[in-house]
């Protein structure tokens, strides 16, 4: 999992968070997807 942080350029910052950082990014990504779906539904209603 150490390679994950360096691959995206976060380096030691990402490595410091470890799995907590990974969970945080997953939650943010899921939120963005849900907001995108909600916005798409709002636009298509009109």
Secondary structure, DSSP 8 states (H G I E B T S, - for coil): -HHHHHHTT-THHHHHHTHHHHHHHHHHHHHHHHHHHHHHHHHHH-
